[in-house]
Amino acid sequence: MAFPKKDSRKIVVHTVCYRWMIGPNDGYNTFYAQKEYGNGQKIVVHFKTDIHAYWINFPDVKKLNLLILTPKDASDIILQALEMGWNPHEKSPPIVFDWMNKKLIKRPVATRQSH
């Protein structure tokens, strides 16, 4: 299912339209992206930020990581994900990364262990 236009932003990377959005979590945020039309593979990118702790710790915010992703970061993430095997045209489970120091790090695929 495509991202809702109301809650996501459009970005064009190498003539392909994508939609992206960010969801908050405790201690980190999650970036999501997918091709604008169709049901291709999504990318999920976790990044550390204290942005939601800002109000809790106000006015002592000097030690907080107030990272916010910009459209330039979204473009960089999409380009790096494509280089690392993301296929936005094919329907398959999401590919998951971490974002550290402007670089994507692919998370290992969780496997079931037999007992």
C-alpha positions in Angstrom: 0.0 0.0 0.0 1.4 3.4 -0.9 2.0 6.1 1.7 -0.8 8.6 2.2 0.0 11.9 0.5 -1.2 13.8 3.6 1.5 12.2 5.9 4.4 11.9 3.5 6.6 14.1 1.3 7.4 13.6 -2.4 11.0 13.6 -3.6 12.4 12.9 -7.1 15.7 11.0 -7.3 17.1 10.4 -10.8 13.7 11.1 -12.4 11.9 8.5 -10.2 9.2 9.8 -7.8 9.3 8.5 -4.2 7.4 9.3 -1.1 9.0 9.5 2.3 8.0 10.1 5.9 9.4 9.9 9.4 7.8 8.2 12.4 8.8 9.0 16.0 10.0 6.4 18.5 11.6 6.6 21.9 15.3 7.5 21.5 15.2 7.2 17.7 13.1 8.0 14.7 12.3 5.9 11.7 12.5 7.1 8.1 10.3 5.2 5.5 10.4 5.5 1.8 8.9 3.8 -1.3 8.3 4.5 -4.9 5.4 6.9 -5.3 3.2 4.6 -7.4 2.9 0.9 -7.0 3.5 -1.5 -4.1 7.3 -2.0 -4.4 9.7 -2.8 -1.6 9.9 -0.1 1.2 13.0 1.0 3.0 13.0 1.5 6.7 15.9 3.5 8.3 16.4 3.9 12.0 18.3 6.9 13.3 19.2 8.0 16.8 17.7 11.3 17.9 16.6 12.9 21.1 14.3 15.3 19.2 11.2 14.1 21.1 13.0 14.4 24.5 13.6 18.1 23.8 10.5 19.2 25.6 11.1 16.8 28.5 14.6 18.1 29.1 14.0 21.8 28.3 16.0 24.0 28.9 18.9 21.6 29.4 19.3 20.6 25.8 23.0 21.0 25.2 23.7 17.3 25.5 20.8 16.2 23.3 21.2 14.8 19.8 18.6 16.9 17.9 19.1 15.3 14.5 16.4 16.0 11.9 16.5 14.5 8.4 16.3 17.0 5.6 15.2 16.4 2.0 18.9 16.2 1.1 19.3 13.4 3.6 16.2 11.7 2.2 17.8 11.8 -1.3 21.1 10.5 0.0 19.4 7.6 1.9 17.5 6.6 -1.3 20.6 6.7 -3.4 22.6 4.7 -0.9 19.8 2.2 -0.4 19.6 1.6 -4.2 23.4 1.0 -4.3 23.0 -1.5 -1.4 20.3 -3.6 -3.1 17.0 -1.9 -2.5 14.6 -2.7 -5.3 11.7 -0.2 -5.1 10.0 -1.8 -8.2 9.6 -5.3 -6.8 7.1 -6.3 -4.1 9.1 -7.9 -1.2 9.6 -7.4 2.5 11.0 -4.0 3.6 14.8 -3.6 3.6 16.0 -2.2 7.0 19.0 0.0 7.7 20.5 2.2 10.4 21.6 5.8 9.5 24.9 6.8 11.2 27.2 9.7 10.2 25.3 10.1 6.9 25.9 6.5 6.0 23.4 3.5 5.7 24.3 0.3 7.5 22.2 -2.7 6.5 20.6 -4.6 9.4 20.9 -8.3 9.2 17.8 -10.2 8.3 16.2 -11.8 11.4 16.2 -15.5 11.1 14.2 -18.0 13.1 16.2 -20.4 15.3 15.0 -23.9 15.9 15.0 -25.2 19.5 
